[in-house]
């Protein structure tokens, strides 16, 4: 059943108010090209205008983009602790897109998603777009480790934040997102369309993968799995769709642990169970260590915290019940194999275009193997771990 009210989908192009800088980041001339971009935004940081220049810190958690933290250098009279606080308060993140990643990612939608999120205090302010990247405010905190994802305090914080995302951000009638801006299934089809067909083997591989996608989408009464539109009667949510550990930031402060999500390039309307199942699939990290996967009781605890947060932020007055928790637990279970197909196809495209030193072809085999093990009901370590109570 679809939600009764259609909400406006994300605008397909960036608002005119977003500053556009007609310059590029050049990884071969990193600090100079980055400096030109930052000085365009903050001319008062330049030494010729009385500024103290820029301090750069390179982050290396991602495998597709270049990410630099760029801060106005602190006054020399400050203590080391004061200097760090000053630099964090001025810090901007420069994210340069990977080579040819527009094949995989709609950059206009990414900008629109970021701006929408910032309007709801779910993302830092987006300051400017440049030819091959974005500039936005830095969020103080630290990246979550793969180990920490399984800690109850951390996964509860992630569940609450994800429930806030899905409860606050626009939701969509089935078909509305597809017509006006695309959804997760449209993204997957775009990636599949990008696969090469230069050889007979490539043509056969693409044909077989298309059959897999079609089976997932096709309604059950027509012989498919009926996953498209399995929305729990809440509509498609605005999903993050890439909640790996590196995109979860643990915020500083005492008391209850709180987290913030970063990197919105894959954000798109999707079934809520996909966003949750996709996050669970990342508990194993890039190494795909399946013994780390959440058991059924852990997933139940996550989903209960998620639903409490979702209803609180949706302001719908719903009090969660065990039956609602069980229903979403079952939805997530039906989606558990989909992330393997999703990121497996993504990795096949990356293997064609990426200039980053990462074995995308090998990663594709592993992730597609997850999908086929799920579909074939094979007794793999991942499937055994998922079945544990």
C-alpha positions as CSV (number, residue, x, y, z in Angstrom):
1,X,0.0,0.0,0.0
2,X,1.4,3.4,-0.9
3,X,1.3,6.5,1.3
4,X,-1.7,8.6,0.7
5,X,0.0,12.0,0.1
6,X,2.7,12.6,-2.5
7,X,5.5,14.9,-1.4
8,X,7.6,16.9,-3.8
9,X,10.6,15.0,-5.0
10,X,14.1,16.4,-4.9
11,X,14.7,19.1,-7.5
12,X,16.7,17.9,-10.4
13,X,19.0,20.9,-10.6
14,X,20.8,23.0,-8.1
15,X,19.2,26.3,-6.8
16,X,20.5,29.4,-8.4
17,X,21.6,30.7,-5.0
18,X,24.4,28.1,-4.7
19,X,27.7,29.7,-5.5
20,X,29.4,28.1,-8.6
21,X,33.2,28.5,-8.9
22,X,34.5,28.0,-12.4
23,X,37.6,26.3,-11.3
24,X,38.7,22.6,-10.9
25,X,40.6,20.6,-8.3
26,X,43.7,19.0,-9.8
27,X,45.1,16.0,-7.8
28,X,48.4,16.4,-9.6
29,X,48.7,19.9,-8.2
30,X,46.6,19.4,-5.1
31,X,47.4,22.2,-2.7
32,X,47.7,24.9,-5.3
33,X,44.4,24.1,-7.0
34,X,42.7,23.7,-3.7
35,X,44.0,27.0,-2.5
36,X,42.6,28.8,-5.6
37,X,39.2,27.3,-4.8
38,X,39.3,28.2,-1.1
39,X,40.6,31.8,-1.8
40,X,37.7,32.3,-4.2
41,X,35.4,31.5,-1.3
42,X,37.4,33.2,1.5
43,X,39.6,35.9,0.0
44,X,40.4,37.2,3.5
45,X,42.4,34.0,4.1
46,X,45.0,35.0,1.5
47,X,48.3,36.3,2.9
48,X,48.1,39.3,0.5
49,X,44.9,40.4,2.3
50,X,46.2,39.8,5.8
51,X,45.2,36.2,6.1
52,X,47.5,33.3,7.3
53,X,46.9,30.9,4.5
54,X,45.4,27.4,4.6
55,X,46.1,24.3,6.5
56,X,45.3,21.1,4.6
57,X,44.5,17.6,6.1
58,X,43.8,14.8,3.7
59,X,41.2,12.2,4.6
60,X,41.6,8.7,3.2
61,X,38.5,6.8,4.3
62,X,36.7,6.8,1.0
63,X,37.6,4.8,-2.1
64,X,36.0,7.0,-4.8
65,X,36.6,10.7,-4.0
66,X,39.4,13.0,-2.8
67,X,38.5,14.7,0.6
68,X,40.5,17.6,2.1
69,X,39.9,19.4,5.3
70,X,40.8,23.1,4.6
71,X,41.2,25.5,7.6
72,X,42.3,29.1,8.0
73,X,45.6,28.8,9.9
74,X,45.3,29.7,13.5
75,X,47.0,32.9,14.9
76,X,50.4,32.0,16.3
77,X,49.7,33.2,19.8
78,X,47.1,30.5,20.4
79,X,47.8,27.4,22.4
80,X,47.8,24.1,20.5
81,X,44.3,23.3,21.9
82,X,43.0,26.8,21.1
83,X,44.5,26.5,17.6
84,X,42.7,23.2,16.9
85,X,39.5,24.7,18.0
86,X,40.0,27.8,15.8
87,X,40.9,25.7,12.8
88,X,37.9,23.4,13.3
89,X,35.6,26.5,13.5
90,X,36.8,27.7,10.2
91,X,37.2,24.3,8.5
92,X,35.7,23.5,5.1
93,X,35.7,20.2,3.4
94,X,36.7,20.0,-0.2
95,X,35.4,16.9,-1.9
96,X,36.7,16.3,-5.5
97,X,34.7,13.8,-7.5
98,X,36.5,10.6,-8.8
99,X,37.3,10.2,-12.4
100,X,34.2,9.7,-14.6
101,X,32.0,9.1,-11.6
102,X,29.2,11.1,-13.3
103,X,28.5,7.7,-14.9
104,X,27.5,6.5,-11.5
105,X,26.3,9.6,-9.7
106,X,23.9,12.4,-10.6
107,X,25.8,15.4,-9.3
108,X,22.9,17.8,-9.6
109,X,20.8,15.5,-7.5
110,X,23.6,15.2,-5.0
111,X,23.7,19.0,-4.6
112,X,19.9,19.1,-4.3
113,X,20.0,16.3,-1.6
114,X,22.7,18.1,0.3
115,X,20.7,21.4,0.3
116,X,17.5,19.6,1.4
117,X,19.3,17.9,4.2
118,X,20.9,21.1,5.4
119,X,17.5,22.7,5.6
120,X,16.5,20.1,8.1
121,X,19.8,20.3,10.0
122,X,20.8,16.9,8.8
123,X,23.8,18.1,6.8
124,X,26.4,20.9,7.1
125,X,25.9,24.0,5.0
126,X,26.8,23.5,1.3
127,X,28.9,26.5,0.5
128,X,29.8,26.2,-3.2
129,X,30.1,23.9,-6.2
130,X,33.1,23.8,-8.4
131,X,33.7,22.1,-11.7
132,X,34.6,18.7,-10.3
133,X,33.5,18.9,-6.7
134,X,31.8,20.5,-3.7
135,X,32.8,22.8,-0.7
136,X,30.9,22.4,2.5
137,X,31.3,23.0,6.2
138,X,33.2,20.6,8.4
139,X,31.4,18.5,11.0
140,X,33.7,18.0,14.1
141,X,33.8,14.4,15.2
142,X,35.5,11.2,14.3
143,X,34.8,8.5,11.8
144,X,33.2,5.3,13.2
145,X,35.2,2.2,12.9
146,X,33.9,-1.1,11.6
147,X,34.2,-2.6,15.0
148,X,32.1,0.2,16.6
149,X,29.1,-0.4,14.3
150,X,28.3,-3.5,16.3
151,X,28.4,-1.7,19.7
152,X,24.9,-1.2,21.1
153,X,25.5,2.4,21.9
154,X,26.7,3.1,18.4
155,X,24.1,1.1,16.4
156,X,21.3,2.6,18.6
157,X,22.6,6.1,17.7
158,X,22.7,5.2,14.0
159,X,19.2,3.7,14.2
160,X,17.9,6.9,15.8
161,X,19.5,9.1,13.2
162,X,18.3,7.0,10.3
163,X,14.8,7.1,11.8
164,X,15.1,10.9,12.0
165,X,16.2,11.0,8.3
166,X,13.3,8.9,7.1
167,X,10.7,10.6,9.4
168,X,11.7,14.2,8.6
169,X,12.6,14.2,4.9
170,X,10.1,13.8,2.1
171,X,8.4,10.5,1.4
172,X,6.9,9.6,-1.9
173,X,4.0,7.7,-3.4
174,X,5.1,4.6,-5.4
175,X,5.8,5.8,-8.9
176,X,6.1,9.5,-8.1
177,X,9.8,9.5,-7.5
178,X,10.3,7.3,-10.5
179,X,8.5,9.8,-12.7
180,X,10.0,13.0,-11.4
181,X,13.5,12.2,-10.4
182,X,14.3,8.5,-10.1
183,X,14.6,6.1,-7.2
184,X,17.0,3.4,-6.0
185,X,15.9,1.0,-8.7
186,X,16.4,3.7,-11.4
187,X,19.9,4.2,-10.1
188,X,20.6,0.5,-10.3
189,X,19.3,0.3,-13.8
190,X,21.5,3.3,-14.8
191,X,24.6,1.4,-13.6
192,X,23.5,-1.7,-15.3
193,X,23.1,0.2,-18.6
194,X,26.6,1.5,-18.3
195,X,28.2,-2.0,-18.3
196,X,30.1,-2.8,-21.5
197,X,28.9,-5.2,-24.2
198,X,32.0,-5.3,-26.3
199,X,32.5,-9.1,-26.0
200,X,30.1,-12.0,-26.0
201,X,31.0,-12.7,-22.3
202,X,30.2,-9.0,-21.4
203,X,26.9,-9.2,-23.3
204,X,26.0,-12.4,-21.5
205,X,26.9,-11.0,-18.1
206,X,24.8,-7.9,-18.6
207,X,21.9,-10.0,-19.8
208,X,22.1,-12.2,-16.7
209,X,22.3,-9.3,-14.3
210,X,19.3,-7.6,-16.0
211,X,17.3,-10.8,-15.4
212,X,18.3,-10.6,-11.7
213,X,17.1,-7.0,-11.4
214,X,13.9,-7.7,-13.3
215,X,13.1,-10.6,-10.9
216,X,13.6,-8.5,-7.8
217,X,11.3,-5.8,-9.2
218,X,8.6,-8.0,-10.8
219,X,5.5,-8.4,-8.5
220,X,5.1,-11.7,-6.7
221,X,1.9,-12.5,-8.6
222,X,3.9,-12.3,-11.8
223,X,6.7,-14.6,-10.5
224,X,9.1,-12.0,-9.1
225,X,10.1,-11.1,-5.6
226,X,8.0,-7.9,-5.5
227,X,10.6,-5.8,-3.7
228,X,10.0,-2.6,-5.6
229,X,7.4,-0.7,-3.6
230,X,7.6,-2.8,-0.5
231,X,7.4,0.3,1.6
232,X,5.6,-0.8,4.8
233,X,2.7,1.6,3.9
234,X,4.8,4.6,4.7
235,X,5.9,5.4,1.1
236,X,9.5,5.5,-0.3
237,X,11.8,7.3,2.1
238,X,14.7,9.7,1.3
239,X,17.4,7.1,1.8
240,X,21.1,7.7,2.4
241,X,21.9,4.4,0.6
242,X,25.6,4.3,1.6
243,X,25.8,4.0,5.4
244,X,29.2,2.4,5.7
245,X,31.3,3.1,8.8
246,X,33.2,5.9,7.0
247,X,30.0,7.8,6.5
248,X,29.0,7.7,10.1
249,X,30.6,10.5,12.3
250,X,30.5,10.2,16.1
251,X,29.9,13.6,17.5
252,X,31.9,15.0,20.4
253,X,30.3,15.5,23.8
254,X,29.3,13.8,27.0
255,X,26.2,11.7,27.6
256,X,24.2,9.8,25.0
257,X,26.2,9.0,21.9
258,X,25.1,10.9,18.8
259,X,26.1,10.4,15.2
260,X,25.9,12.4,12.0
261,X,25.8,11.0,8.4
262,X,28.1,12.4,5.7
263,X,28.5,11.9,1.9
264,X,25.1,12.2,0.2
265,X,26.1,11.3,-3.4
266,X,23.9,8.1,-3.4
267,X,21.0,9.6,-1.5
268,X,17.7,8.8,-3.3
269,X,14.2,7.7,-2.7
270,X,14.1,4.0,-1.7
271,X,12.3,1.4,0.3
272,X,13.2,1.9,4.0
273,X,14.2,-1.8,4.3
274,X,16.8,-1.3,1.6
275,X,18.5,1.5,3.5
276,X,18.5,-0.5,6.7
277,X,19.7,-3.8,5.0
278,X,22.3,-1.9,3.1
279,X,23.7,-0.5,6.4
280,X,23.8,-3.9,7.9
281,X,25.7,-5.2,4.9
282,X,28.4,-2.7,5.7
283,X,29.0,-4.1,9.2
284,X,31.6,-6.3,7.5
285,X,33.5,-3.4,6.1
286,X,35.3,-3.4,2.7
287,X,37.0,-6.7,3.7
288,X,33.5,-8.3,3.9
289,X,34.1,-10.0,7.2
290,X,30.8,-11.8,7.5
291,X,31.2,-12.9,11.1
292,X,30.5,-9.2,12.0
293,X,27.0,-9.2,10.5
294,X,24.2,-8.4,13.0
295,X,22.2,-11.3,14.3
296,X,18.4,-11.4,14.4
297,X,18.3,-10.1,18.0
298,X,20.6,-7.2,17.2
299,X,18.6,-6.3,14.1
300,X,15.5,-6.3,16.2
301,X,17.0,-3.9,18.7
302,X,18.2,-1.6,15.9
303,X,14.8,-1.7,14.2
304,X,12.9,-0.9,17.5
305,X,15.1,2.2,18.0
306,X,14.7,3.2,14.4
307,X,10.9,3.0,14.5
308,X,10.7,4.9,17.8
309,X,12.8,7.7,16.2
310,X,10.9,7.5,12.9
311,X,7.5,8.0,14.5
312,X,8.8,10.7,16.8
313,X,10.2,12.8,13.9
314,X,7.3,12.0,11.6
315,X,5.0,13.4,14.3
316,X,2.4,10.8,13.4
317,X,1.5,9.9,17.0
318,X,2.1,6.2,16.4
319,X,3.2,4.0,19.3
320,X,5.3,1.1,18.1
321,X,4.2,-2.5,18.7
322,X,6.0,-5.8,18.5
323,X,4.0,-6.6,15.3
324,X,5.4,-3.4,13.6
325,X,8.9,-4.3,14.6
326,X,8.4,-7.9,13.3
327,X,7.0,-6.6,10.0
328,X,10.0,-4.3,9.3
329,X,12.3,-7.1,10.5
330,X,10.8,-9.3,7.8
331,X,11.0,-6.5,5.1
332,X,14.7,-6.1,5.9
333,X,15.2,-9.8,5.7
334,X,13.7,-9.9,2.2
335,X,16.1,-7.1,1.1
336,X,19.3,-8.6,2.7
337,X,20.7,-9.9,-0.6
338,X,20.0,-6.8,-2.6
339,X,23.0,-4.7,-1.5
340,X,25.3,-7.4,-2.9
341,X,23.7,-7.0,-6.3
342,X,23.6,-3.2,-6.0
343,X,27.2,-2.7,-5.1
344,X,28.4,-5.6,-7.2
345,X,27.1,-3.9,-10.3
346,X,28.5,-0.6,-9.0
347,X,31.9,-2.2,-8.6
348,X,31.8,-3.6,-12.2
349,X,31.3,0.0,-13.5
350,X,34.1,1.3,-11.2
351,X,36.4,-1.3,-12.5
352,X,36.0,0.3,-15.9
353,X,36.4,3.9,-15.0
354,X,38.3,4.3,-11.7
355,X,41.9,5.5,-11.4
356,X,42.0,4.6,-7.7
357,X,44.2,1.7,-6.6
358,X,41.4,-0.6,-5.4
359,X,40.5,-4.0,-6.7
360,X,37.0,-3.2,-7.9
361,X,36.7,-6.3,-10.0
362,X,37.5,-8.5,-7.1
363,X,35.1,-6.6,-4.9
364,X,32.4,-7.1,-7.5
365,X,32.8,-10.8,-7.4
366,X,32.5,-10.9,-3.6
367,X,29.5,-8.7,-3.4
368,X,27.7,-10.5,-6.3
369,X,28.6,-13.7,-4.5
370,X,26.6,-12.4,-1.5
371,X,23.6,-11.9,-3.7
372,X,23.7,-15.3,-5.3
373,X,24.2,-17.1,-1.9
374,X,21.1,-15.3,-0.6
375,X,19.1,-16.2,-3.7
376,X,20.3,-19.8,-3.8
377,X,19.8,-20.2,0.0
378,X,23.4,-21.4,0.3
379,X,24.8,-22.1,3.8
380,X,27.5,-19.5,3.7
381,X,29.1,-17.7,6.7
382,X,27.1,-14.6,5.9
383,X,23.8,-16.4,5.7
384,X,24.5,-18.5,8.8
385,X,25.4,-15.3,10.8
386,X,22.2,-13.6,9.6
387,X,20.1,-16.5,10.7
388,X,21.6,-16.6,14.3
389,X,19.3,-15.3,17.0
